[in-house]
Amino acid sequence: QVQVVESGGGLVQPGGSLRLSCVASGSIFSINTMGWYRQAPGKQRELVARITTGGRTTYADSVKGRFTISRDNAKNTVYLQMNSLKPEDTAVYYCNIVAVSTNIGYWGQGTRVTVSS
């Protein structure tokens, strides 16, 4: 069993910041890629950012320069620092953790981010 738990979402005004965290636990001994995705109402889930074991990062064009993904391998944790938030960033944010041994991606339950004045 693998558990993936996100936290840190909430309501923030435009221009504000939030930091999301995601922790993986259970039967996962080595993690490959860790990523953040989001799904806005009526839209498909999309990649926001991901980071490899070696620290190589990929970002959606819409968040480049505003969001930063990082990871703490010792804690099986990935973070998403979100600055200069816009109303269009409003969505449920999901964490995805890929296990090295199986190459299976595990999803968390999501954390809601609402950007509104």
C-alpha positions as CSV (number, residue, x, y, z in Angstrom):
1,Q,0.0,0.0,0.0
2,V,1.2,3.4,-0.9
3,Q,-0.3,6.6,0.5
4,V,0.1,10.0,-1.1
5,V,-1.2,13.0,0.8
6,E,-1.2,16.6,-0.3
7,S,-1.6,19.6,1.9
8,G,-1.3,23.4,1.7
9,G,-4.2,24.4,-0.4
10,G,-6.6,27.2,0.4
11,L,-8.0,30.6,-0.6
12,V,-5.6,33.3,-1.6
13,Q,-6.0,36.7,-3.2
14,P,-4.6,37.3,-6.7
15,G,-0.9,38.0,-6.5
16,G,-0.5,35.9,-3.3
17,S,1.5,32.8,-2.6
18,L,0.9,29.3,-1.4
19,R,3.2,26.3,-0.8
20,L,1.8,22.9,-1.4
21,S,3.4,19.8,0.1
22,C,3.0,16.1,-0.8
23,V,4.2,13.2,1.2
24,A,4.5,9.6,0.1
25,S,4.4,6.7,2.6
26,G,3.9,3.0,2.9
27,S,5.4,0.4,0.5
28,I,7.4,2.8,-1.6
29,F,11.1,2.5,-1.1
30,S,12.5,4.5,-4.0
31,I,10.8,7.2,-5.9
32,N,11.4,8.3,-9.4
33,T,9.6,11.3,-10.8
34,M,7.4,13.4,-8.5
35,G,4.9,15.8,-10.1
36,W,2.1,18.2,-9.6
37,Y,-1.0,18.3,-11.8
38,R,-4.2,20.3,-11.6
39,Q,-7.7,20.1,-12.7
40,A,-10.0,23.1,-13.0
41,P,-13.8,22.7,-13.2
42,G,-14.8,21.5,-16.6
43,K,-11.2,20.9,-17.8
44,Q,-8.9,18.0,-18.1
45,R,-6.1,17.3,-15.6
46,E,-2.9,19.0,-16.7
47,L,0.7,18.8,-15.7
48,V,1.9,21.8,-13.7
49,A,5.4,20.7,-12.8
50,R,7.5,17.6,-12.3
51,I,11.0,16.9,-11.0
52,T,13.2,13.8,-11.6
53,T,15.4,12.0,-9.1
54,G,18.3,14.0,-10.3
55,G,16.5,17.3,-9.9
56,R,15.6,18.1,-13.5
57,T,12.4,20.1,-13.6
58,T,9.7,20.6,-16.2
59,Y,7.0,23.3,-16.0
60,A,3.8,24.1,-17.8
61,D,4.3,27.4,-19.8
62,S,1.5,29.0,-17.8
63,V,3.4,28.7,-14.5
64,K,7.0,29.3,-15.6
65,G,8.6,32.0,-13.5
66,R,5.9,31.8,-10.9
67,F,6.0,28.3,-9.6
68,T,8.9,26.3,-8.2
69,I,8.9,22.5,-7.6
70,S,11.4,20.9,-5.2
71,R,11.8,17.6,-3.4
72,D,13.3,16.2,-0.3
73,N,14.2,12.6,-1.0
74,A,14.9,11.8,2.6
75,K,11.4,12.7,3.5
76,N,9.7,11.3,0.3
77,T,8.2,14.8,-0.1
78,V,7.7,17.1,-3.0
79,Y,6.8,20.8,-2.7
80,L,5.2,23.4,-5.0
81,Q,5.9,27.0,-4.2
82,M,3.3,29.1,-6.0
83,N,3.9,32.9,-6.3
84,S,2.0,35.6,-8.1
85,L,-1.1,33.5,-8.2
86,K,-3.8,34.3,-10.7
87,P,-7.5,33.4,-10.8
88,E,-6.8,31.0,-13.6
89,D,-4.6,29.0,-11.2
90,T,-7.8,28.0,-9.3
91,A,-8.0,24.2,-9.4
92,V,-7.6,21.0,-7.4
93,Y,-3.9,20.2,-7.3
94,Y,-2.9,16.6,-7.4
95,C,0.4,15.0,-6.5
96,N,1.8,12.1,-8.5
97,I,4.6,9.9,-7.3
98,V,6.2,7.3,-9.5
99,A,7.9,4.3,-7.9
100,V,11.2,3.1,-9.2
101,S,10.5,-0.6,-8.7
102,T,7.2,-0.7,-10.6
103,N,7.1,2.6,-12.6
104,I,3.6,2.9,-11.3
105,G,2.3,6.4,-10.6
106,Y,0.4,7.0,-7.3
107,W,-2.1,9.8,-6.9
108,G,-3.1,11.8,-3.9
109,Q,-6.6,12.9,-3.1
110,G,-5.9,16.5,-4.2
111,T,-5.8,19.8,-2.4
112,R,-8.0,22.7,-3.6
113,V,-6.5,26.1,-4.5
114,T,-8.8,29.0,-5.0
115,V,-7.4,32.4,-6.2
116,S,-10.0,35.1,-5.7
117,S,-10.5,38.5,-4.3
